[in-house]
Amino acid sequence: MLKFRLLCLCLITVFAFSFLLSAQEIKTESLPKPNINGRNSSILKLLENRRTHRQFSTKEISAQQLSEILWCANGVNDTISGKRTVPSAYNWHGVTVYAAASNGLFIYEPNEHSLNKISDKDIRTFTGSQDFVKRAPLTLIYVADFGKMNPKSKTMNDDKRLFLSAIEAGCMVQSVYLYCASEGLNTVVRDMVDRDALAKQMEVLKPKQKIVIVQTIGYQD
Ligand SMILES: Cc1cc2nc3c(=O)[nH]c(=O)nc-3n(C[C@H](O)[C@H](O)[C@H](O)COP(=O)(O)O)c2cc1C
């Protein structure tokens, strides 16, 4: 019995010591405050102002703004390598940006930096269940093309393709958020969309092309 008690005491002591040691390892170090007006003020100020807004007027955004939004989302920032404003898994660039506006549905071609009309149909109402989607002048539809995402490893499958393209689309979304913060435009990224219904309305998507997420942009109501 004494032996058992001694063993218990030893075990409790060992656990207590290891707990105290691990607790000591976690140190809180306060960081210097981001210097919003300092050397990197332009990016820090945009991040400070980045916000989701859900009020939209029908006011159109200008052609210049549209061009810059698309360039931020997926534009070529190095014409020699063809690389973009956003990173891409395996440099696949498997996510394409479509634009739904009152005058139709368009596809953005990064290499030509052009916006090509696919149809005259106004499908904005199908881009989400929230009321403002019909009114806001622009919704970007981020579409992953699994056909472009060829296996680079044995573990590649559609779950991983969706995961990687969601991250790529997320980078695009944030670029557009920051642009909107700089231009005084409202924006909201949205999961609240019936992807099957929207894909049907788009009419051009093949089975391997999946709607990842949508993002609405416009002026304050
Ligand atoms: C992946 C994702 C999906 C989202 N889906 C919706 C949505 O369907 N509708 C909506 O109004 N907001 C949506 N949001 C916006 C979030 O509600 C918003 O980012 C959050 O409330 C934080 O607010 P903030 O962006 O102003 O910091 C989404 C955000 C993310 C990242």
The ligand as a Gaussian input file, in Angstrom:
#p B3LYP/6-31G(d) Opt

LIG

0 1
 C      -16.056000      33.337000     -46.885000
 C      -16.977000      34.457000     -46.464000
 C      -18.318000      34.400000     -46.765000
 C      -19.170000      35.451000     -46.418000
 N      -20.487000      35.395000     -46.783000
 C      -21.294000      36.439000     -46.539000
 C      -22.630000      36.454000     -47.045000
 O      -23.093000      35.518000     -47.687000
 N      -23.389000      37.546000     -46.800000
 C      -22.912000      38.632000     -46.101000
 O      -23.663000      39.576000     -45.925000
 N      -21.647000      38.653000     -45.614000
 C      -20.827000      37.600000     -45.842000
 N      -19.516000      37.631000     -45.430000
 C      -18.993000      38.833000     -44.774000
 C      -18.826000      38.611000     -43.289000
 O      -20.098000      38.581000     -42.673000
 C      -17.962000      39.746000     -42.731000
 O      -16.675000      39.662000     -43.302000
 C      -17.859000      39.659000     -41.222000
 O      -19.085000      39.981000     -40.606000
 C      -16.782000      40.561000     -40.660000
 O      -17.021000      41.908000     -41.036000
 P      -15.901000      42.769000     -41.767000
 O      -15.624000      42.122000     -43.113000
 O      -16.495000      44.138000     -41.916000
 O      -14.689000      42.763000     -40.919000
 C      -18.657000      36.579000     -45.730000
 C      -17.295000      36.612000     -45.398000
 C      -16.461000      35.583000     -45.773000
 C      -14.988000      35.656000     -45.439000

